[in-house]
Amino acid sequence: MEKSKWKRLTEKNEFYLFFTVVALIVIISVINPAFATVSSVIDILRAGIELAIFAIGMFMIIVLGGIDVSCASIGMFAMFTTTKIFYEAGYTGPLFPFYLVAALFGLMWGLANGVIITSLKIPPMIATLATNGIMTGLLLFFIGSREISDVPHAIRVENKNFLLTVTNEYGISSSLPATFLVLVGIVVVVYLLMRFTMLGRNIYAVGGDETSAARAGINVKFTKIFTYAFAGIIFGIGGMVHTIMMANSNPVDLTGNEMITIAAVVIGGARLTGGHGSIFGTLLGVFLVTIINNSLILIGIPSFWQRFVTGLVIVVGASISAYQALRTQKQMNIEIAG
């Protein structure tokens, strides 16, 4: 018998995550009314731009059934190497070439990850750990390790380019940077790819059951290489966005961000076993993590407790996903038995 729309809705992790986010917003707003302002919303959106970009790339890889712990290093390598190239060349032109070159560096390392995983049959965790070390070594010992604070003119201009600015009752201004449009563009492209193309369906199929996908005629190797390469492009662009928003380029700025990126995607309902996840859930996960990291101080929770709360949320989110998967499997077994 076909399930009702409400039944299908309550089986999705995003359903519970949405109300968790709403409940957290209400609680913080009641304790500290300053949170329930347009300025606070803009501050959260601004703080979540970089994480959201990296999370979208990671979402594709996790749906594929893989993992990439080199995402932060790809972003660092792309942003710092690109900035250094244009800085030393004395470039004074528009910003677009920065994004293009950073995306190409991301593509290069994403392809490397995909080829190593598919050709050498190395587990994704080990393969991306290896490329992570290689990139870090190349960056620090050959390309350079000194922060570039005098960034090219185009980056300085874009750093001050805002979509809107709001001033609260205390005279403090909050601005939404133009880089938010980069996030919107990436979300739209990945949503269309994953939702309406055969390649997107193949990514879900490979993540769900690689053997069955191969028997169905899907080119598993190409699908994996494409996903890692495309995610690499997103990571490269994400690194460039970081440099633009900071107005400097530091080769160690994003160190450790891979864990919070994976956490946001898992909290959003993507299963580490692959085959499940959504753009909407990933963005909700990013929003929840950003609120935890940037707003708990408003209700008197010390900053050192934020990691504890984030870890607790990860455990709860992963547990809900595991429970949903177990319930789905049991339902399938019942239907087969029937």
Secondary structure, DSSP 8 states (H G I E B T S, - for coil): ----HHHHHHTSHHHHHHHHHHHHHHHHHHH-GGGSSHHHHHHHHHHHHHHHHHHHHHHHHHHTT---TTHHHHHHHHHHHHHHHHHHTT--S-SHHHHHHHHHHHHHHHHHHHHHHHHS---HHHHHHHHHHHHHHHIIIII--S-B-S--HHHHHHHT-EEEEEE-TTS-EEEEETTHHHHHHHHHHHHHHHHHSHHHHHHHHHHH-HHHHHHTT--HHHHHHHHHHHHHHHHHHHHHHHHHHHTSB-TTTTTTHHHHHHHHHHHTT--TTSS---HHHHHHHHHHHHHHHHHGGGGT--GGGHHHHHHHHHHHHHHHHHHHHHHHHHHHHHHHH-
